[in-house]
Amino acid sequence: MMNASRTGSANEIAPCPSSPNCVSSLESDESHRIEPFRFTGSAEEAWESLKEVLGAVPRTTVVEQSDTFIHLEARSRIFRFVDDVDFLLDARESVIHVRSASRVGHGDLGVNRSRVEKIRSALRTKASFGGA
């Protein structure tokens, strides 16, 4: 069963709500827009690298996974708030789209954008994302 903040179907990234507690590489407005993860190697290598990086992200649980889609739940350390994080592989464009959104509240103090940028930084150490 999908939660209320994920209005997309399986293997699809939902649009961000109007509130400032969501970022997505599929949004066009500056307040929600974040760049997708671009890769240079094969799509399979990039996807495996992403899964390896995600395995090291604290307080996350993989809820749904396929060959082109991953849905995580990320919990905050103190209050245990749940954020939904989605990844969608677009092999044709050599990108992985991402969406990170809070389930509750209006703002997120930049937590979702920060989470995505930390994952991006970890991916840069992988060969398929331009690493050594």
C-alpha positions, 0 to 999 in steps of 0.5 A: 500500500502506498502512503499519502505522500507518494501519489505516483504509481509503482515505478513512477516518481510523484510530483512534489506538493506545493510545500517546501519539504520536497525536492525532485529532479523531475520538477521545473520550479527552482524551489523543488528542482534538484539535478538527477544523478548523471552517470557515464558507465552502463546503466547496470553499473550505475544502478548497482553503485546506487544500491551500494551507496544506499545500503550505507545511508543510516536509518533507511529501509528499502520498501520497494525495488525493481530493475529501474525503481527504488523506494526508501523510507528514511527516518529522522534520528530524534523524532523518527519522522519518515521521509519518502525517497524514490529513484528512477533509472532512465538508461536512455538518458544516462540519469537516475531521477530522484525525489525526496519528500517529508510525509508530514509538516510543511518545511524540512529545514533543507533535510531532503535536499541535503540527503540527496546531495550526500548521496550524490557525493557518495556516488561520485566516488564510483567509477560509473559516476566519474570517480576513480 
